[in-house]
Amino acid sequence: MSPSRIQIRTRIGIVGAGPAGLMLSHLLARAGIDSVVIDLRSRREIEQTHRAGILEQDSVDLLVDTGVSDRVLRDGYRHDGIELAFGGGGHRIDFQGLVGASTQLYPQTDVFVDLADARERDHGDVRFGVTGVSVDGLVSTPVMRFTDADGADHEIRADFLVGADGSRSLCRREVPEAARRQYFREYPFAWFGILTEAPPSAPELIYNHSPRGFALISQRTETLQRMYFQCDPTEDADTWSDDRIWEELQSRVGANGHTLKEGPIISRTVLPFRSFVQEPMHHGRLVLAGDSAHTVPPTGAKGLNLALADVRVLAQELERAVAAKDPAPLASYSEHALRRVWKAQHFSYWMTTMLHTLPDATPFDVRRQEGELASLTGSTAGSMYLAEAYTGWPKGR
């Protein structure tokens, strides 16, 4: 160890200062448990990464009831349903009427800002813009090493270590191969996503199925909208002009009777699809949460909600582990979290394969999908399943 390295002792070391890491730190602080959170990115960099967000009611409640912020209620947009567009028309899934629940349109970027502000307000120890991160001692005495934004070297010794460091997780890779199982699903398509300066084209999200491929019409604010259409994963977004993008979107939604309100496109990107789960979500005194442990396609709007559901359970089990000075409760967390993760994997996979056109799809395949969508929207039981899964399963289920 470098003689100039600053040594710190904490209960919980957290790698990753996205929504999962910051929410966990916030919940632990409320239980009187100290933590240190680090992230390679600067706060400004995270704030400028625009990401959409559909929050389940439990996620909204977690932000509000734990004192993070009530801005989600003031600035978010409540959605009581979605529209499935196919076969020349639209079919609304009425969340309130079917299951008495709603979702809240509130960007993940805003969730991050609320959490970062809350940790700063409460004097939480969060270090953005660090470099040279490494972890070891996962079975006995976890150690987290890094160089802070000012160039000072640090060594953090903790009782437990949490990897909340995203889909390219450093912490996940530290789990020995013999102690983990990994499950993958690669998809043969991606989303071409745009952010456009335009008024909303619809009051709620439209999930559009067409022979040309899937499209999603979302919202952001009264003047800024998110839209996506299915594309090849190798597509280069920079080669598409605004006119070409609008022509593609209009042709897809026009097949089902919609016309989009157009405006300048201020950002465009291609988002590959991948499903991933690592089991178990713990090893020794290391535990994983959010995208470091699992990723889902965005079709079912489950990614951020799963991360928040993870840390709600994890905070309780870490409190038990700290009190007992024993990592045994981490196994309970993993078992509990994975039940919800696999339900979400199924739902996201189902929504994705039902709505997207495979590259080698035949006319039969397209018409079969329309038949599946017709069966779903024509059945109260089928519509209730979609509504319950989309708005979020109750706690403990």
C-alpha positions as CSV (number, residue, x, y, z in Angstrom):
1,M,0.0,0.0,0.0
2,S,1.2,3.5,-0.8
3,P,2.3,5.3,2.3
4,S,0.3,8.4,1.2
5,R,-2.9,6.4,0.7
6,I,-5.8,7.7,2.8
7,Q,-7.4,4.9,4.8
8,I,-11.1,5.1,5.8
9,R,-13.4,2.6,7.6
10,T,-17.0,2.4,6.8
11,R,-19.8,-0.1,7.2
12,I,-20.8,-0.4,3.6
13,G,-18.7,0.4,0.5
14,I,-20.8,1.0,-2.6
15,V,-19.3,1.0,-6.1
16,G,-21.7,2.9,-8.4
17,A,-23.5,6.2,-7.8
18,G,-26.4,5.7,-10.1
19,P,-30.0,5.5,-8.8
20,A,-29.4,2.0,-7.2
21,G,-26.2,3.0,-5.3
22,L,-27.5,6.4,-4.2
23,M,-30.9,5.0,-3.1
24,L,-29.2,2.3,-1.1
25,S,-26.9,4.8,0.6
26,H,-29.9,6.9,1.4
27,L,-31.9,4.0,2.9
28,L,-28.9,2.8,5.0
29,A,-28.4,6.3,6.3
30,R,-32.0,6.4,7.5
31,A,-31.2,3.2,9.4
32,G,-28.1,4.8,11.0
33,I,-25.6,2.8,8.8
34,D,-22.7,4.8,7.2
35,S,-21.5,4.2,3.7
36,V,-19.1,5.5,1.1
37,V,-20.3,5.6,-2.5
38,I,-17.9,6.0,-5.5
39,D,-18.4,6.4,-9.3
40,L,-16.1,6.8,-12.2
41,R,-18.4,9.4,-13.8
42,S,-18.7,13.0,-12.7
43,R,-22.1,14.1,-11.4
44,R,-22.4,16.4,-14.4
45,E,-21.7,13.5,-16.8
46,I,-24.5,11.4,-15.3
47,E,-26.9,14.3,-15.3
48,Q,-26.3,14.9,-19.0
49,T,-27.0,11.3,-19.9
50,H,-30.6,11.5,-20.9
51,R,-32.6,8.4,-20.1
52,A,-36.3,7.8,-20.2
53,G,-38.1,6.5,-17.2
54,I,-41.5,4.9,-16.4
55,L,-41.8,4.4,-12.7
56,E,-44.0,1.9,-11.0
57,Q,-46.1,3.1,-8.0
58,D,-43.8,1.3,-5.6
59,S,-40.8,3.2,-7.1
60,V,-42.7,6.5,-6.7
61,D,-43.6,5.7,-3.1
62,L,-40.0,4.8,-2.3
63,L,-38.8,8.3,-3.5
64,V,-41.5,10.2,-1.7
65,D,-42.0,8.2,1.5
66,T,-38.3,8.0,2.3
67,G,-37.8,11.8,2.0
68,V,-35.8,11.8,-1.2
69,S,-38.1,14.3,-3.0
70,D,-41.7,14.8,-4.0
71,R,-40.7,16.4,-7.3
72,V,-41.8,13.2,-9.0
73,L,-45.4,14.0,-8.0
74,R,-45.1,17.7,-9.2
75,D,-43.1,17.2,-12.4
76,G,-44.0,13.7,-13.4
77,Y,-46.9,12.6,-15.6
78,R,-49.3,10.0,-14.4
79,H,-50.2,7.4,-16.9
80,D,-53.3,5.3,-16.3
81,G,-52.8,3.1,-19.3
82,I,-50.9,2.4,-22.6
83,E,-52.0,1.8,-26.1
84,L,-51.2,-1.3,-28.1
85,A,-51.4,-0.3,-31.8
86,F,-51.6,-3.1,-34.4
87,G,-53.7,-4.4,-37.3
88,G,-54.8,-0.9,-38.4
89,G,-56.0,0.4,-35.1
90,G,-55.3,1.2,-31.4
91,H,-56.3,-0.8,-28.3
92,R,-56.0,0.8,-24.8
93,I,-54.9,-1.2,-21.8
94,D,-56.7,0.6,-18.9
95,F,-54.4,0.2,-15.9
96,Q,-56.7,1.9,-13.4
97,G,-59.8,0.1,-14.6
98,L,-58.1,-3.3,-14.7
99,V,-55.9,-3.3,-11.6
100,G,-56.4,0.1,-9.9
101,A,-52.8,1.1,-10.5
102,S,-50.8,3.7,-12.6
103,T,-47.3,4.5,-13.7
104,Q,-45.4,7.8,-13.6
105,L,-43.5,9.2,-16.5
106,Y,-40.4,10.6,-14.8
107,P,-36.9,10.4,-16.5
108,Q,-34.2,8.3,-14.8
109,T,-32.0,11.4,-15.1
110,D,-34.4,13.3,-12.7
111,V,-34.4,10.3,-10.3
112,F,-30.6,10.6,-10.2
113,V,-30.7,14.3,-9.6
114,D,-33.2,13.9,-6.7
115,L,-31.1,11.2,-5.1
116,A,-27.8,13.1,-5.6
117,D,-29.4,16.2,-4.1
118,A,-30.7,14.2,-1.1
119,R,-27.4,12.6,-0.3
120,E,-25.7,16.1,-0.5
121,R,-28.4,17.5,1.7
122,D,-27.9,14.7,4.3
123,H,-24.1,15.0,4.1
124,G,-23.7,11.6,2.5
125,D,-20.2,10.5,1.5
126,V,-20.4,10.2,-2.3
127,R,-17.3,10.5,-4.5
128,F,-17.9,11.2,-8.2
129,G,-15.1,11.2,-10.9
130,V,-12.8,8.7,-9.2
131,T,-10.3,6.6,-11.2
132,G,-8.3,3.4,-10.7
133,V,-11.0,1.5,-8.8
134,S,-10.3,-2.0,-7.5
135,V,-11.9,-4.2,-5.0
136,D,-10.7,-7.3,-3.1
137,G,-11.1,-9.2,0.1
138,L,-14.7,-10.1,-0.8
139,V,-14.9,-13.2,1.4
140,S,-13.3,-11.8,4.6
141,T,-12.6,-8.1,4.7
142,P,-13.8,-6.1,1.7
143,V,-11.5,-3.3,0.5
144,M,-12.3,-0.6,-2.1
145,R,-9.4,1.4,-3.6
146,F,-9.5,4.4,-5.8
147,T,-8.0,7.8,-6.7
148,D,-10.4,10.7,-6.1
149,A,-11.1,13.6,-8.4
150,D,-8.3,15.6,-6.7
151,G,-5.7,12.9,-7.2
152,A,-5.6,11.5,-3.7
153,D,-5.4,7.7,-3.3
154,H,-7.9,6.1,-0.9
155,E,-8.4,2.7,0.7
156,I,-11.8,2.0,2.1
157,R,-12.2,-1.0,4.4
158,A,-15.9,-2.0,4.8
159,D,-17.9,-4.7,6.5
160,F,-19.8,-5.3,3.2
161,L,-19.3,-4.2,-0.4
162,V,-22.1,-3.5,-2.9
163,G,-21.6,-3.6,-6.6
164,A,-24.2,-1.2,-8.1
165,D,-21.8,-0.3,-11.0
166,G,-24.0,-1.0,-14.0
167,S,-24.0,-3.5,-16.8
168,R,-20.2,-3.4,-17.2
169,S,-19.7,-4.1,-13.5
170,L,-16.2,-4.4,-12.2
171,C,-17.6,-6.0,-9.0
172,R,-19.5,-8.7,-10.9
173,R,-16.2,-9.8,-12.6
174,E,-14.6,-10.3,-9.2
175,V,-16.9,-13.2,-8.4
176,P,-15.0,-16.4,-9.2
177,E,-16.5,-18.4,-12.2
178,A,-17.0,-21.4,-10.0
179,A,-19.2,-19.3,-7.6
180,R,-21.6,-17.8,-10.2
181,R,-24.0,-18.7,-13.0
182,Q,-24.6,-16.3,-15.9
183,Y,-27.6,-16.4,-18.2
184,F,-27.7,-14.4,-21.5
185,R,-30.1,-13.6,-24.3
186,E,-29.0,-11.6,-27.3
187,Y,-31.6,-10.0,-29.5
188,P,-31.3,-9.5,-33.3
189,F,-32.5,-5.9,-33.2
190,A,-32.0,-2.6,-31.3
191,W,-33.9,0.6,-30.8
192,F,-33.1,3.7,-32.7
193,G,-34.0,6.4,-30.1
194,I,-34.5,10.1,-30.7
195,L,-35.2,13.1,-28.5
196,T,-37.2,15.7,-30.4
197,E,-38.4,19.3,-29.6
198,A,-42.1,18.8,-30.3
199,P,-45.4,18.7,-28.5
200,P,-46.7,15.3,-27.4
201,S,-48.2,13.1,-30.1
202,A,-50.4,11.2,-27.6
203,P,-51.4,11.4,-24.0
204,E,-50.0,8.0,-23.1
205,L,-47.3,5.6,-24.5
206,I,-48.1,3.9,-27.8
207,Y,-46.5,0.5,-28.4
208,N,-46.8,0.1,-32.2
209,H,-46.6,-3.2,-34.1
210,S,-46.3,-3.1,-37.9
211,P,-44.8,-5.2,-40.7
212,R,-42.0,-2.6,-40.9
213,G,-41.1,-3.2,-37.3
214,F,-41.8,-1.9,-33.8
215,A,-42.1,1.7,-32.8
216,L,-42.6,3.3,-29.3
217,I,-44.1,6.8,-28.9
218,S,-43.2,8.2,-25.5
219,Q,-43.2,11.6,-23.9
220,R,-40.8,13.7,-21.8
221,T,-42.3,17.1,-21.3
222,E,-44.8,19.4,-23.0
223,T,-42.0,20.4,-25.5
224,L,-39.6,17.4,-25.5
225,Q,-40.5,13.9,-26.6
226,R,-38.9,10.5,-26.7
227,M,-39.5,8.1,-29.7
228,Y,-38.0,4.8,-30.7
229,F,-38.1,2.4,-33.7
230,Q,-36.8,-1.0,-34.2
231,C,-33.5,-1.2,-36.2
232,D,-30.5,-3.4,-36.9
233,P,-28.0,-3.4,-34.0
234,T,-25.3,-2.3,-36.4
235,E,-27.2,0.7,-37.6
236,D,-25.2,4.0,-37.5
237,A,-27.5,6.7,-36.1
238,D,-25.3,9.5,-37.5
239,T,-26.1,8.5,-41.1
240,W,-29.8,9.2,-40.7
241,S,-31.2,12.6,-41.6
242,D,-34.1,14.1,-39.7
243,D,-36.4,13.6,-42.7
244,R,-35.5,10.0,-43.0
245,I,-36.1,9.4,-39.3
246,W,-39.6,11.0,-39.5
247,E,-40.5,9.2,-42.6
248,E,-39.7,5.8,-40.9
249,L,-41.6,6.7,-37.8
250,Q,-44.6,8.1,-39.6
251,S,-44.8,5.0,-41.8
252,R,-44.8,2.7,-38.9
253,V,-47.4,4.4,-36.7
254,G,-49.5,5.5,-39.8
255,A,-50.3,1.9,-40.5
256,N,-52.3,1.9,-37.3
257,G,-54.0,5.3,-37.8
258,H,-51.6,7.7,-36.0
259,T,-49.8,10.8,-37.1
260,L,-46.8,12.2,-35.1
261,K,-46.1,15.8,-34.4
262,E,-42.7,16.5,-35.7
263,G,-39.9,18.9,-34.6
264,P,-36.1,19.2,-34.6
265,I,-34.3,16.1,-33.5
266,I,-31.7,17.0,-30.9
267,S,-30.3,13.6,-30.1
268,R,-30.2,10.2,-31.7
269,T,-28.7,6.9,-30.6
270,V,-28.9,3.1,-31.2
271,L,-29.7,1.0,-28.1
272,P,-28.8,-2.7,-28.4
273,F,-31.0,-5.3,-26.6
274,R,-29.7,-7.8,-24.1
275,S,-31.1,-9.9,-21.3
276,F,-28.7,-11.0,-18.5
277,V,-28.8,-12.4,-15.0
278,Q,-26.0,-13.5,-12.7
279,E,-26.9,-15.9,-9.9
280,P,-26.5,-15.7,-7.0
281,M,-26.5,-11.9,-6.4
282,H,-23.9,-12.2,-3.6
283,H,-20.5,-13.7,-2.9
284,G,-19.0,-13.7,0.5
285,R,-19.4,-10.1,1.7
286,L,-20.1,-8.7,-1.8
287,V,-23.6,-8.2,-3.1
288,L,-24.8,-7.0,-6.5
289,A,-27.8,-4.7,-7.2
290,G,-29.4,-3.3,-10.3
291,D,-27.8,-3.6,-13.8
292,S,-24.6,-5.2,-12.3
293,A,-26.7,-8.3,-11.5
294,H,-29.3,-8.2,-14.3
295,T,-30.4,-6.3,-17.4
296,V,-33.7,-6.5,-19.4
297,P,-34.8,-5.2,-22.7
298,P,-36.4,-1.7,-22.3
299,T,-39.8,-2.9,-23.8
300,G,-41.4,-3.6,-20.4
301,A,-39.9,-0.5,-18.6
302,K,-38.5,-2.7,-15.9
303,G,-34.8,-1.8,-15.6
304,L,-34.9,1.2,-13.2
305,N,-37.8,-0.3,-11.3
306,L,-35.9,-3.6,-10.7
307,A,-32.9,-1.7,-9.4
308,L,-35.0,0.3,-6.9
309,A,-36.8,-2.9,-5.9
310,D,-33.4,-4.6,-5.3
311,V,-32.1,-1.9,-3.0
312,R,-35.3,-1.7,-1.0
313,V,-34.8,-5.3,0.0
314,L,-31.1,-5.1,0.2
315,A,-31.1,-2.2,2.7
316,Q,-33.2,-4.3,5.1
317,E,-30.9,-7.4,4.7
318,L,-27.7,-5.3,5.1
319,E,-29.2,-3.8,8.3
320,R,-29.6,-7.4,9.6
321,A,-26.1,-8.4,8.4
322,V,-24.5,-5.4,10.1
323,A,-26.3,-6.0,13.4
324,A,-25.3,-9.7,13.3
325,K,-21.8,-9.1,11.9
326,D,-22.7,-12.0,9.5
327,P,-23.1,-12.1,5.7
328,A,-25.9,-14.8,5.9
329,P,-28.7,-12.3,5.3
330,L,-27.2,-11.6,1.8
331,A,-28.3,-15.0,0.6
332,S,-31.9,-14.1,1.7
333,Y,-31.6,-10.9,-0.3
334,S,-30.4,-12.8,-3.4
335,E,-33.2,-15.3,-3.2
336,H,-35.9,-12.7,-2.7
337,A,-34.6,-10.3,-5.4
338,L,-34.2,-13.1,-8.0
339,R,-37.8,-14.1,-7.8
340,R,-38.8,-10.7,-9.0
341,V,-35.9,-10.5,-11.5
342,W,-37.0,-13.6,-13.3
343,K,-40.7,-12.5,-13.4
344,A,-39.5,-9.3,-15.0
345,Q,-37.2,-11.2,-17.4
346,H,-40.2,-13.2,-18.6
347,F,-42.5,-10.1,-18.9
348,S,-39.8,-8.1,-20.8
349,Y,-39.0,-11.0,-23.2
350,W,-42.7,-11.6,-23.8
351,M,-43.4,-7.9,-24.6
352,T,-40.3,-7.7,-26.8
353,T,-41.0,-10.8,-28.9
354,M,-44.7,-10.1,-29.2
355,L,-44.2,-6.5,-30.6
356,H,-40.9,-6.7,-32.6
357,T,-40.5,-8.1,-36.1
358,L,-37.7,-10.7,-36.4
359,P,-35.2,-10.0,-39.2
360,D,-36.4,-13.2,-41.1
361,A,-40.1,-12.8,-40.2
362,T,-42.5,-14.2,-42.8
363,P,-46.0,-12.7,-43.4
364,F,-47.3,-15.6,-41.3
365,D,-45.1,-14.5,-38.4
366,V,-46.4,-11.0,-38.6
367,R,-50.0,-12.1,-38.8
368,R,-49.5,-14.5,-35.9
369,Q,-48.2,-11.6,-33.7
370,E,-51.3,-9.7,-34.6
371,G,-53.4,-12.7,-33.5
372,E,-51.5,-12.8,-30.2
373,L,-52.1,-9.0,-29.7
374,A,-55.8,-9.4,-30.6
375,S,-56.1,-12.3,-28.1
376,L,-54.5,-10.2,-25.4
377,T,-56.5,-7.0,-25.9
378,G,-59.7,-9.0,-26.4
379,S,-59.4,-10.8,-23.1
380,T,-59.9,-9.2,-19.7
381,A,-57.7,-11.8,-18.1
382,G,-54.9,-11.2,-20.6
383,S,-55.2,-7.4,-20.3
384,M,-55.1,-7.7,-16.5
385,Y,-51.9,-9.7,-16.6
386,L,-50.2,-7.0,-18.8
387,A,-51.5,-4.2,-16.6
388,E,-50.4,-5.9,-13.3
389,A,-46.9,-6.7,-14.7
390,Y,-46.4,-3.3,-16.3
391,T,-47.5,-1.3,-13.2
392,G,-45.5,-3.5,-10.9
393,W,-46.1,-6.5,-8.8
394,P,-47.0,-5.8,-5.1
395,K,-44.1,-5.9,-2.6
396,G,-43.2,-9.4,-1.7
397,R,-44.5,-11.0,-5.0
